Amino acid sequence: MDIRNLQGYASFFMTIFLVVMLYGYIVHLYRSEKKGEKDYEKYGKIALDDEVTSKPIEGDSHTKNESEEHK
């Protein structure tokens, strides 16, 4: 077995691995959106609504935690 065969096998298996990872990520996004954990549609609109006066997508979690600790 020469180096060209090894490169061919490595390329094939790397492509299969990356396809599986891509589909796994897509399934993860779909499931987390269905569970209501995150709404990824809001993140898709960032490029369309990029004014300085635009409302933030998510509040600052650091300031929320500090205000909850003071109560």
mmJSON file of the N, C-alpha and C atoms, coordinates in Angstrom:
{"data_MODEL":{"atom_site":{
"group_PDB":["ATOM","ATOM","ATOM","ATOM","ATOM","ATOM","ATOM","ATOM","ATOM","ATOM","ATOM","ATOM","ATOM","ATOM","ATOM","ATOM","ATOM","ATOM","ATOM","ATOM","ATOM","ATOM","ATOM","ATOM","ATOM","ATOM","ATOM","ATOM","ATOM","ATOM","ATOM","ATOM","ATOM","ATOM","ATOM","ATOM","ATOM","ATOM","ATOM","ATOM","ATOM","ATOM","ATOM","ATOM","ATOM","ATOM","ATOM","ATOM","ATOM","ATOM","ATOM","ATOM","ATOM","ATOM","ATOM","ATOM","ATOM","ATOM","ATOM","ATOM","ATOM","ATOM","ATOM","ATOM","ATOM","ATOM","ATOM","ATOM","ATOM","ATOM","ATOM","ATOM","ATOM","ATOM","ATOM","ATOM","ATOM","ATOM","ATOM","ATOM","ATOM","ATOM","ATOM","ATOM","ATOM","ATOM","ATOM","ATOM","ATOM","ATOM","ATOM","ATOM","ATOM","ATOM","ATOM","ATOM","ATOM","ATOM","ATOM","ATOM","ATOM","ATOM","ATOM","ATOM","ATOM","ATOM","ATOM","ATOM","ATOM","ATOM","ATOM","ATOM","ATOM","ATOM","ATOM","ATOM","ATOM","ATOM","ATOM","ATOM","ATOM","ATOM","ATOM","ATOM","ATOM","ATOM","ATOM","ATOM","ATOM","ATOM","ATOM","ATOM","ATOM","ATOM","ATOM","ATOM","ATOM","ATOM","ATOM","ATOM","ATOM","ATOM","ATOM","ATOM","ATOM","ATOM","ATOM","ATOM","ATOM","ATOM","ATOM","ATOM","ATOM","ATOM","ATOM","ATOM","ATOM","ATOM","ATOM","ATOM","ATOM","ATOM","ATOM","ATOM","ATOM","ATOM","ATOM","ATOM","ATOM","ATOM","ATOM","ATOM","ATOM","ATOM","ATOM","ATOM","ATOM","ATOM","ATOM","ATOM","ATOM","ATOM","ATOM","ATOM","ATOM","ATOM","ATOM","ATOM","ATOM","ATOM","ATOM","ATOM","ATOM","ATOM","ATOM","ATOM","ATOM","ATOM","ATOM","ATOM","ATOM","ATOM","ATOM","ATOM","ATOM","ATOM","ATOM","ATOM","ATOM","ATOM","ATOM","ATOM","ATOM"],
"id":[1,2,3,4,5,6,7,8,9,10,11,12,13,14,15,16,17,18,19,20,21,22,23,24,25,26,27,28,29,30,31,32,33,34,35,36,37,38,39,40,41,42,43,44,45,46,47,48,49,50,51,52,53,54,55,56,57,58,59,60,61,62,63,64,65,66,67,68,69,70,71,72,73,74,75,76,77,78,79,80,81,82,83,84,85,86,87,88,89,90,91,92,93,94,95,96,97,98,99,100,101,102,103,104,105,106,107,108,109,110,111,112,113,114,115,116,117,118,119,120,121,122,123,124,125,126,127,128,129,130,131,132,133,134,135,136,137,138,139,140,141,142,143,144,145,146,147,148,149,150,151,152,153,154,155,156,157,158,159,160,161,162,163,164,165,166,167,168,169,170,171,172,173,174,175,176,177,178,179,180,181,182,183,184,185,186,187,188,189,190,191,192,193,194,195,196,197,198,199,200,201,202,203,204,205,206,207,208,209,210,211,212,213],
"type_symbol":["N","C","C","N","C","C","N","C","C","N","C","C","N","C","C","N","C","C","N","C","C","N","C","C","N","C","C","N","C","C","N","C","C","N","C","C","N","C","C","N","C","C","N","C","C","N","C","C","N","C","C","N","C","C","N","C","C","N","C","C","N","C","C","N","C","C","N","C","C","N","C","C","N","C","C","N","C","C","N","C","C","N","C","C","N","C","C","N","C","C","N","C","C","N","C","C","N","C","C","N","C","C","N","C","C","N","C","C","N","C","C","N","C","C","N","C","C","N","C","C","N","C","C","N","C","C","N","C","C","N","C","C","N","C","C","N","C","C","N","C","C","N","C","C","N","C","C","N","C","C","N","C","C","N","C","C","N","C","C","N","C","C","N","C","C","N","C","C","N","C","C","N","C","C","N","C","C","N","C","C","N","C","C","N","C","C","N","C","C","N","C","C","N","C","C","N","C","C","N","C","C","N","C","C","N","C","C","N","C","C","N","C","C"],
"label_atom_id":["N","CA","C","N","CA","C","N","CA","C","N","CA","C","N","CA","C","N","CA","C","N","CA","C","N","CA","C","N","CA","C","N","CA","C","N","CA","C","N","CA","C","N","CA","C","N","CA","C","N","CA","C","N","CA","C","N","CA","C","N","CA","C","N","CA","C","N","CA","C","N","CA","C","N","CA","C","N","CA","C","N","CA","C","N","CA","C","N","CA","C","N","CA","C","N","CA","C","N","CA","C","N","CA","C","N","CA","C","N","CA","C","N","CA","C","N","CA","C","N","CA","C","N","CA","C","N","CA","C","N","CA","C","N","CA","C","N","CA","C","N","CA","C","N","CA","C","N","CA","C","N","CA","C","N","CA","C","N","CA","C","N","CA","C","N","CA","C","N","CA","C","N","CA","C","N","CA","C","N","CA","C","N","CA","C","N","CA","C","N","CA","C","N","CA","C","N","CA","C","N","CA","C","N","CA","C","N","CA","C","N","CA","C","N","CA","C","N","CA","C","N","CA","C","N","CA","C","N","CA","C","N","CA","C","N","CA","C","N","CA","C","N","CA","C","N","CA","C"],
"label_alt_id":[null,null,null,null,null,null,null,null,null,null,null,null,null,null,null,null,null,null,null,null,null,null,null,null,null,null,null,null,null,null,null,null,null,null,null,null,null,null,null,null,null,null,null,null,null,null,null,null,null,null,null,null,null,null,null,null,null,null,null,null,null,null,null,null,null,null,null,null,null,null,null,null,null,null,null,null,null,null,null,null,null,null,null,null,null,null,null,null,null,null,null,null,null,null,null,null,null,null,null,null,null,null,null,null,null,null,null,null,null,null,null,null,null,null,null,null,null,null,null,null,null,null,null,null,null,null,null,null,null,null,null,null,null,null,null,null,null,null,null,null,null,null,null,null,null,null,null,null,null,null,null,null,null,null,null,null,null,null,null,null,null,null,null,null,null,null,null,null,null,null,null,null,null,null,null,null,null,null,null,null,null,null,null,null,null,null,null,null,null,null,null,null,null,null,null,null,null,null,null,null,null,null,null,null,null,null,null,null,null,null,null,null,null],
"label_comp_id":["MET","MET","MET","ASP","ASP","ASP","ILE","ILE","ILE","ARG","ARG","ARG","ASN","ASN","ASN","LEU","LEU","LEU","GLN","GLN","GLN","GLY","GLY","GLY","TYR","TYR","TYR","ALA","ALA","ALA","SER","SER","SER","PHE","PHE","PHE","PHE","PHE","PHE","MET","MET","MET","THR","THR","THR","ILE","ILE","ILE","PHE","PHE","PHE","LEU","LEU","LEU","VAL","VAL","VAL","VAL","VAL","VAL","MET","MET","MET","LEU","LEU","LEU","TYR","TYR","TYR","GLY","GLY","GLY","TYR","TYR","TYR","ILE","ILE","ILE","VAL","VAL","VAL","HIS","HIS","HIS","LEU","LEU","LEU","TYR","TYR","TYR","ARG","ARG","ARG","SER","SER","SER","GLU","GLU","GLU","LYS","LYS","LYS","LYS","LYS","LYS","GLY","GLY","GLY","GLU","GLU","GLU","LYS","LYS","LYS","ASP","ASP","ASP","TYR","TYR","TYR","GLU","GLU","GLU","LYS","LYS","LYS","TYR","TYR","TYR","GLY","GLY","GLY","LYS","LYS","LYS","ILE","ILE","ILE","ALA","ALA","ALA","LEU","LEU","LEU","ASP","ASP","ASP","ASP","ASP","ASP","GLU","GLU","GLU","VAL","VAL","VAL","THR","THR","THR","SER","SER","SER","LYS","LYS","LYS","PRO","PRO","PRO","ILE","ILE","ILE","GLU","GLU","GLU","GLY","GLY","GLY","ASP","ASP","ASP","SER","SER","SER","HIS","HIS","HIS","THR","THR","THR","LYS","LYS","LYS","ASN","ASN","ASN","GLU","GLU","GLU","SER","SER","SER","GLU","GLU","GLU","GLU","GLU","GLU","HIS","HIS","HIS","LYS","LYS","LYS"],
"label_asym_id":["A","A","A","A","A","A","A","A","A","A","A","A","A","A","A","A","A","A","A","A","A","A","A","A","A","A","A","A","A","A","A","A","A","A","A","A","A","A","A","A","A","A","A","A","A","A","A","A","A","A","A","A","A","A","A","A","A","A","A","A","A","A","A","A","A","A","A","A","A","A","A","A","A","A","A","A","A","A","A","A","A","A","A","A","A","A","A","A","A","A","A","A","A","A","A","A","A","A","A","A","A","A","A","A","A","A","A","A","A","A","A","A","A","A","A","A","A","A","A","A","A","A","A","A","A","A","A","A","A","A","A","A","A","A","A","A","A","A","A","A","A","A","A","A","A","A","A","A","A","A","A","A","A","A","A","A","A","A","A","A","A","A","A","A","A","A","A","A","A","A","A","A","A","A","A","A","A","A","A","A","A","A","A","A","A","A","A","A","A","A","A","A","A","A","A","A","A","A","A","A","A","A","A","A","A","A","A","A","A","A","A","A","A"],
"label_entity_id":["1","1","1","1","1","1","1","1","1","1","1","1","1","1","1","1","1","1","1","1","1","1","1","1","1","1","1","1","1","1","1","1","1","1","1","1","1","1","1","1","1","1","1","1","1","1","1","1","1","1","1","1","1","1","1","1","1","1","1","1","1","1","1","1","1","1","1","1","1","1","1","1","1","1","1","1","1","1","1","1","1","1","1","1","1","1","1","1","1","1","1","1","1","1","1","1","1","1","1","1","1","1","1","1","1","1","1","1","1","1","1","1","1","1","1","1","1","1","1","1","1","1","1","1","1","1","1","1","1","1","1","1","1","1","1","1","1","1","1","1","1","1","1","1","1","1","1","1","1","1","1","1","1","1","1","1","1","1","1","1","1","1","1","1","1","1","1","1","1","1","1","1","1","1","1","1","1","1","1","1","1","1","1","1","1","1","1","1","1","1","1","1","1","1","1","1","1","1","1","1","1","1","1","1","1","1","1","1","1","1","1","1","1"],
"label_seq_id":[1,1,1,2,2,2,3,3,3,4,4,4,5,5,5,6,6,6,7,7,7,8,8,8,9,9,9,10,10,10,11,11,11,12,12,12,13,13,13,14,14,14,15,15,15,16,16,16,17,17,17,18,18,18,19,19,19,20,20,20,21,21,21,22,22,22,23,23,23,24,24,24,25,25,25,26,26,26,27,27,27,28,28,28,29,29,29,30,30,30,31,31,31,32,32,32,33,33,33,34,34,34,35,35,35,36,36,36,37,37,37,38,38,38,39,39,39,40,40,40,41,41,41,42,42,42,43,43,43,44,44,44,45,45,45,46,46,46,47,47,47,48,48,48,49,49,49,50,50,50,51,51,51,52,52,52,53,53,53,54,54,54,55,55,55,56,56,56,57,57,57,58,58,58,59,59,59,60,60,60,61,61,61,62,62,62,63,63,63,64,64,64,65,65,65,66,66,66,67,67,67,68,68,68,69,69,69,70,70,70,71,71,71],
"pdbx_PDB_ins_code":[null,null,null,null,null,null,null,null,null,null,null,null,null,null,null,null,null,null,null,null,null,null,null,null,null,null,null,null,null,null,null,null,null,null,null,null,null,null,null,null,null,null,null,null,null,null,null,null,null,null,null,null,null,null,null,null,null,null,null,null,null,null,null,null,null,null,null,null,null,null,null,null,null,null,null,null,null,null,null,null,null,null,null,null,null,null,null,null,null,null,null,null,null,null,null,null,null,null,null,null,null,null,null,null,null,null,null,null,null,null,null,null,null,null,null,null,null,null,null,null,null,null,null,null,null,null,null,null,null,null,null,null,null,null,null,null,null,null,null,null,null,null,null,null,null,null,null,null,null,null,null,null,null,null,null,null,null,null,null,null,null,null,null,null,null,null,null,null,null,null,null,null,null,null,null,null,null,null,null,null,null,null,null,null,null,null,null,null,null,null,null,null,null,null,null,null,null,null,null,null,null,null,null,null,null,null,null,null,null,null,null,null,null],
"Cartn_x":[0.845,0.0,0.901,0.702,1.534,0.805,1.47,0.965,-0.304,-0.441,-1.629,-2.879,-2.758,-3.909,-4.269,-3.253,-3.52,-4.193,-3.753,-4.37,-5.822,-6.083,-7.45,-8.365,-7.903,-8.698,-8.91,-7.853,-7.973,-8.966,-8.915,-9.832,-11.277,-11.495,-12.837,-13.39,-12.607,-13.09,-13.247,-12.407,-12.558,-13.839,-14.152,-15.387,-16.604,-16.591,-17.695,-17.821,-16.708,-16.716,-17.311,-16.902,-17.398,-18.888,-19.35,-20.783,-21.582,-21.103,-21.789,-21.807,-20.707,-20.661,-21.629,-21.713,-22.618,-24.066,-24.448,-25.823,-26.107,-25.138,-25.312,-25.548,-24.818,-24.992,-26.364,-26.808,-28.129,-29.215,-29.089,-30.062,-30.041,-28.853,-28.737,-29.469,-29.258,-29.926,-31.437,-31.893,-33.326,-33.948,-33.31,-33.857,-33.857,-32.794,-32.752,-33.772,-34.056,-35.076,-36.466,-36.691,-37.991,-38.24,-37.193,-37.33,-37.536,-37.233,-37.381,-36.169,-35.044,-33.832,-33.263,-33.199,-32.68,-33.547,-33.684,-34.388,-33.351,-32.911,-31.84,-32.309,-33.611,-34.111,-33.719,-33.679,-33.288,-31.851,-30.988,-29.59,-29.421,-30.307,-30.247,-30.615,-31.337,-31.776,-30.767,-29.664,-28.662,-28.139,-27.892,-27.33,-28.33,-29.626,-30.631,-30.924,-30.813,-31.137,-29.889,-29.022,-27.741,-27.562,-28.645,-28.568,-28.01,-27.469,-26.934,-28.059,-29.238,-30.366,-31.174,-30.744,-31.481,-31.472,-32.558,-32.669,-31.751,-31.008,-30.141,-30.958,-30.361,-31.044,-31.199,-30.14,-30.181,-29.593,-30.14,-29.59,-28.26,-27.549,-26.264,-26.501,-26.112,-26.371,-25.581,-24.443,-23.621,-24.375,-25.011,-25.749,-27.012,-27.621,-28.807,-28.439,-27.332,-26.899,-26.578,-25.954,-25.626,-26.892,-27.875,-29.1,-29.902,-29.831,-30.512,-29.817,-28.512,-27.773,-28.083,-28.359,-28.631,-30.012,-30.908,-32.279,-32.374],
"Cartn_y":[-1.167,0.0,1.243,2.062,3.262,4.477,5.6,6.81,7.332,7.116,7.598,6.868,5.587,4.834,5.315,5.549,6.045,7.412,8.27,9.588,9.475,8.561,8.354,7.851,6.861,6.343,7.409,8.143,9.189,10.267,10.646,11.653,11.151,9.893,9.315,9.276,8.774,8.662,10.039,10.979,12.327,12.971,12.757,13.29,12.683,11.373,10.705,11.243,11.401,11.92,13.324,14.195,15.563,15.627,14.755,14.711,14.28,13.285,12.837,13.95,14.666,15.775,16.892,17.2,18.24,17.869,16.626,16.203,16.147,15.771,15.78,17.185,18.142,19.536,20.057,19.704,20.133,19.549,18.278,17.649,18.314,18.646,19.341,20.683,21.462,22.753,22.576,21.61,21.367,20.949,20.039,19.572,20.663,21.446,22.49,23.585,23.826,24.812,24.272,22.994,22.388,22.325,22.11,22.073,23.464,24.49,25.857,26.373,25.69,26.141,27.398,27.43,28.577,28.787,30.04,30.367,30.882,30.022,30.378,31.277,31.442,32.367,33.8,34.114,35.461,35.751,34.765,34.964,35.137,34.57,34.722,36.113,36.842,38.185,39.264,38.873,39.853,40.653,40.002,40.687,41.671,41.395,42.286,43.481,43.282,44.339,44.683,45.476,45.775,47.253,47.93,49.339,49.492,50.638,50.917,50.913,51.361,51.458,50.176,49.112,47.844,47.228,46.527,45.846,44.62,44.385,43.203,41.906,40.886,39.605,38.975,38.962,38.436,39.489,39.536,40.458,39.943,40.788,40.42,39.519,38.269,37.315,37.67,38.333,38.72,39.735,40.705,41.706,41.113,40.152,39.494,38.718,38.019,37.239,38.139,39.276,40.207,40.784,41.11,41.691,40.647,39.383,38.322,38.037,38.196,37.959,39.015,40.245,41.328,41.204,40.469,40.331,39.344],
"Cartn_z":[0.0,0.0,0.0,-0.977,-1.066,-0.487,-0.535,0.106,-0.565,-1.864,-2.564,-2.089,-1.834,-1.319,0.093,0.92,2.269,2.236,1.34,1.221,0.752,-0.145,-0.626,0.48,1.259,2.371,3.45,3.741,4.761,4.322,3.07,2.551,2.607,2.229,2.257,3.679,4.623,5.99,6.653,6.315,6.856,6.327,5.064,4.498,5.193,5.407,6.095,7.523,8.216,9.581,9.638,8.72,8.711,8.372,7.491,7.165,8.386,9.11,10.322,11.363,11.524,12.474,12.068,10.795,10.315,10.603,10.28,10.538,12.036,12.84,14.288,14.808,14.281,14.693,14.276,13.082,12.617,13.501,13.868,14.756,16.125,16.627,17.914,17.879,16.824,16.706,16.649,15.882,15.734,17.064,17.783,19.06,20.111,20.197,21.217,20.921,19.647,19.316,19.634,19.403,19.711,21.216,22.008,23.465,24.049,23.284,23.756,24.49,24.387,25.064,24.414,23.115,22.366,21.138,20.744,19.507,18.52,17.644,16.718,15.591,15.429,14.423,14.776,16.067,16.485,16.072,16.179,15.814,14.312,13.534,12.086,11.624,12.46,12.094,12.485,13.088,13.512,12.317,11.21,10.045,9.443,9.592,9.027,9.931,11.228,12.185,12.986,12.382,13.018,13.315,13.651,14.007,15.421,15.717,17.044,18.073,17.66,18.586,18.671,18.028,18.052,19.435,19.75,21.038,21.039,22.122,22.176,22.112,21.553,21.442,22.809,23.567,24.925,25.849,27.047,28.028,28.535,29.229,29.794,31.002,30.925,32.005,33.258,33.093,34.248,35.114,34.486,35.262,35.856,35.196,35.744,37.011,36.958,38.126,39.307,39.063,40.14,40.765,39.938,40.491,41.256,40.859,41.591,42.927,42.982,44.222,45.271,44.831,45.768,46.397,45.795,46.312,47.426],
"occupancy":[1.0,1.0,1.0,1.0,1.0,1.0,1.0,1.0,1.0,1.0,1.0,1.0,1.0,1.0,1.0,1.0,1.0,1.0,1.0,1.0,1.0,1.0,1.0,1.0,1.0,1.0,1.0,1.0,1.0,1.0,1.0,1.0,1.0,1.0,1.0,1.0,1.0,1.0,1.0,1.0,1.0,1.0,1.0,1.0,1.0,1.0,1.0,1.0,1.0,1.0,1.0,1.0,1.0,1.0,1.0,1.0,1.0,1.0,1.0,1.0,1.0,1.0,1.0,1.0,1.0,1.0,1.0,1.0,1.0,1.0,1.0,1.0,1.0,1.0,1.0,1.0,1.0,1.0,1.0,1.0,1.0,1.0,1.0,1.0,1.0,1.0,1.0,1.0,1.0,1.0,1.0,1.0,1.0,1.0,1.0,1.0,1.0,1.0,1.0,1.0,1.0,1.0,1.0,1.0,1.0,1.0,1.0,1.0,1.0,1.0,1.0,1.0,1.0,1.0,1.0,1.0,1.0,1.0,1.0,1.0,1.0,1.0,1.0,1.0,1.0,1.0,1.0,1.0,1.0,1.0,1.0,1.0,1.0,1.0,1.0,1.0,1.0,1.0,1.0,1.0,1.0,1.0,1.0,1.0,1.0,1.0,1.0,1.0,1.0,1.0,1.0,1.0,1.0,1.0,1.0,1.0,1.0,1.0,1.0,1.0,1.0,1.0,1.0,1.0,1.0,1.0,1.0,1.0,1.0,1.0,1.0,1.0,1.0,1.0,1.0,1.0,1.0,1.0,1.0,1.0,1.0,1.0,1.0,1.0,1.0,1.0,1.0,1.0,1.0,1.0,1.0,1.0,1.0,1.0,1.0,1.0,1.0,1.0,1.0,1.0,1.0,1.0,1.0,1.0,1.0,1.0,1.0,1.0,1.0,1.0,1.0,1.0,1.0],
"B_iso_or_equiv":[0.0,0.0,0.0,0.0,0.0,0.0,0.0,0.0,0.0,0.0,0.0,0.0,0.0,0.0,0.0,0.0,0.0,0.0,0.0,0.0,0.0,0.0,0.0,0.0,0.0,0.0,0.0,0.0,0.0,0.0,0.0,0.0,0.0,0.0,0.0,0.0,0.0,0.0,0.0,0.0,0.0,0.0,0.0,0.0,0.0,0.0,0.0,0.0,0.0,0.0,0.0,0.0,0.0,0.0,0.0,0.0,0.0,0.0,0.0,0.0,0.0,0.0,0.0,0.0,0.0,0.0,0.0,0.0,0.0,0.0,0.0,0.0,0.0,0.0,0.0,0.0,0.0,0.0,0.0,0.0,0.0,0.0,0.0,0.0,0.0,0.0,0.0,0.0,0.0,0.0,0.0,0.0,0.0,0.0,0.0,0.0,0.0,0.0,0.0,0.0,0.0,0.0,0.0,0.0,0.0,0.0,0.0,0.0,0.0,0.0,0.0,0.0,0.0,0.0,0.0,0.0,0.0,0.0,0.0,0.0,0.0,0.0,0.0,0.0,0.0,0.0,0.0,0.0,0.0,0.0,0.0,0.0,0.0,0.0,0.0,0.0,0.0,0.0,0.0,0.0,0.0,0.0,0.0,0.0,0.0,0.0,0.0,0.0,0.0,0.0,0.0,0.0,0.0,0.0,0.0,0.0,0.0,0.0,0.0,0.0,0.0,0.0,0.0,0.0,0.0,0.0,0.0,0.0,0.0,0.0,0.0,0.0,0.0,0.0,0.0,0.0,0.0,0.0,0.0,0.0,0.0,0.0,0.0,0.0,0.0,0.0,0.0,0.0,0.0,0.0,0.0,0.0,0.0,0.0,0.0,0.0,0.0,0.0,0.0,0.0,0.0,0.0,0.0,0.0,0.0,0.0,0.0,0.0,0.0,0.0,0.0,0.0,0.0],
"pdbx_formal_charge":[null,null,null,null,null,null,null,null,null,null,null,null,null,null,null,null,null,null,null,null,null,null,null,null,null,null,null,null,null,null,null,null,null,null,null,null,null,null,null,null,null,null,null,null,null,null,null,null,null,null,null,null,null,null,null,null,null,null,null,null,null,null,null,null,null,null,null,null,null,null,null,null,null,null,null,null,null,null,null,null,null,null,null,null,null,null,null,null,null,null,null,null,null,null,null,null,null,null,null,null,null,null,null,null,null,null,null,null,null,null,null,null,null,null,null,null,null,null,null,null,null,null,null,null,null,null,null,null,null,null,null,null,null,null,null,null,null,null,null,null,null,null,null,null,null,null,null,null,null,null,null,null,null,null,null,null,null,null,null,null,null,null,null,null,null,null,null,null,null,null,null,null,null,null,null,null,null,null,null,null,null,null,null,null,null,null,null,null,null,null,null,null,null,null,null,null,null,null,null,null,null,null,null,null,null,null,null,null,null,null,null,null,null],
"auth_seq_id":[1,1,1,2,2,2,3,3,3,4,4,4,5,5,5,6,6,6,7,7,7,8,8,8,9,9,9,10,10,10,11,11,11,12,12,12,13,13,13,14,14,14,15,15,15,16,16,16,17,17,17,18,18,18,19,19,19,20,20,20,21,21,21,22,22,22,23,23,23,24,24,24,25,25,25,26,26,26,27,27,27,28,28,28,29,29,29,30,30,30,31,31,31,32,32,32,33,33,33,34,34,34,35,35,35,36,36,36,37,37,37,38,38,38,39,39,39,40,40,40,41,41,41,42,42,42,43,43,43,44,44,44,45,45,45,46,46,46,47,47,47,48,48,48,49,49,49,50,50,50,51,51,51,52,52,52,53,53,53,54,54,54,55,55,55,56,56,56,57,57,57,58,58,58,59,59,59,60,60,60,61,61,61,62,62,62,63,63,63,64,64,64,65,65,65,66,66,66,67,67,67,68,68,68,69,69,69,70,70,70,71,71,71],
"auth_comp_id":["MET","MET","MET","ASP","ASP","ASP","ILE","ILE","ILE","ARG","ARG","ARG","ASN","ASN","ASN","LEU","LEU","LEU","GLN","GLN","GLN","GLY","GLY","GLY","TYR","TYR","TYR","ALA","ALA","ALA","SER","SER","SER","PHE","PHE","PHE","PHE","PHE","PHE","MET","MET","MET","THR","THR","THR","ILE","ILE","ILE","PHE","PHE","PHE","LEU","LEU","LEU","VAL","VAL","VAL","VAL","VAL","VAL","MET","MET","MET","LEU","LEU","LEU","TYR","TYR","TYR","GLY","GLY","GLY","TYR","TYR","TYR","ILE","ILE","ILE","VAL","VAL","VAL","HIS","HIS","HIS","LEU","LEU","LEU","TYR","TYR","TYR","ARG","ARG","ARG","SER","SER","SER","GLU","GLU","GLU","LYS","LYS","LYS","LYS","LYS","LYS","GLY","GLY","GLY","GLU","GLU","GLU","LYS","LYS","LYS","ASP","ASP","ASP","TYR","TYR","TYR","GLU","GLU","GLU","LYS","LYS","LYS","TYR","TYR","TYR","GLY","GLY","GLY","LYS","LYS","LYS","ILE","ILE","ILE","ALA","ALA","ALA","LEU","LEU","LEU","ASP","ASP","ASP","ASP","ASP","ASP","GLU","GLU","GLU","VAL","VAL","VAL","THR","THR","THR","SER","SER","SER","LYS","LYS","LYS","PRO","PRO","PRO","ILE","ILE","ILE","GLU","GLU","GLU","GLY","GLY","GLY","ASP","ASP","ASP","SER","SER","SER","HIS","HIS","HIS","THR","THR","THR","LYS","LYS","LYS","ASN","ASN","ASN","GLU","GLU","GLU","SER","SER","SER","GLU","GLU","GLU","GLU","GLU","GLU","HIS","HIS","HIS","LYS","LYS","LYS"],
"auth_asym_id":["A","A","A","A","A","A","A","A","A","A","A","A","A","A","A","A","A","A","A","A","A","A","A","A","A","A","A","A","A","A","A","A","A","A","A","A","A","A","A","A","A","A","A","A","A","A","A","A","A","A","A","A","A","A","A","A","A","A","A","A","A","A","A","A","A","A","A","A","A","A","A","A","A","A","A","A","A","A","A","A","A","A","A","A","A","A","A","A","A","A","A","A","A","A","A","A","A","A","A","A","A","A","A","A","A","A","A","A","A","A","A","A","A","A","A","A","A","A","A","A","A","A","A","A","A","A","A","A","A","A","A","A","A","A","A","A","A","A","A","A","A","A","A","A","A","A","A","A","A","A","A","A","A","A","A","A","A","A","A","A","A","A","A","A","A","A","A","A","A","A","A","A","A","A","A","A","A","A","A","A","A","A","A","A","A","A","A","A","A","A","A","A","A","A","A","A","A","A","A","A","A","A","A","A","A","A","A","A","A","A","A","A","A"],
"auth_atom_id":["N","CA","C","N","CA","C","N","CA","C","N","CA","C","N","CA","C","N","CA","C","N","CA","C","N","CA","C","N","CA","C","N","CA","C","N","CA","C","N","CA","C","N","CA","C","N","CA","C","N","CA","C","N","CA","C","N","CA","C","N","CA","C","N","CA","C","N","CA","C","N","CA","C","N","CA","C","N","CA","C","N","CA","C","N","CA","C","N","CA","C","N","CA","C","N","CA","C","N","CA","C","N","CA","C","N","CA","C","N","CA","C","N","CA","C","N","CA","C","N","CA","C","N","CA","C","N","CA","C","N","CA","C","N","CA","C","N","CA","C","N","CA","C","N","CA","C","N","CA","C","N","CA","C","N","CA","C","N","CA","C","N","CA","C","N","CA","C","N","CA","C","N","CA","C","N","CA","C","N","CA","C","N","CA","C","N","CA","C","N","CA","C","N","CA","C","N","CA","C","N","CA","C","N","CA","C","N","CA","C","N","CA","C","N","CA","C","N","CA","C","N","CA","C","N","CA","C","N","CA","C","N","CA","C","N","CA","C","N","CA","C","N","CA","C","N","CA","C"],
"pdbx_PDB_model_num":[1,1,1,1,1,1,1,1,1,1,1,1,1,1,1,1,1,1,1,1,1,1,1,1,1,1,1,1,1,1,1,1,1,1,1,1,1,1,1,1,1,1,1,1,1,1,1,1,1,1,1,1,1,1,1,1,1,1,1,1,1,1,1,1,1,1,1,1,1,1,1,1,1,1,1,1,1,1,1,1,1,1,1,1,1,1,1,1,1,1,1,1,1,1,1,1,1,1,1,1,1,1,1,1,1,1,1,1,1,1,1,1,1,1,1,1,1,1,1,1,1,1,1,1,1,1,1,1,1,1,1,1,1,1,1,1,1,1,1,1,1,1,1,1,1,1,1,1,1,1,1,1,1,1,1,1,1,1,1,1,1,1,1,1,1,1,1,1,1,1,1,1,1,1,1,1,1,1,1,1,1,1,1,1,1,1,1,1,1,1,1,1,1,1,1,1,1,1,1,1,1,1,1,1,1,1,1,1,1,1,1,1,1]
}}}
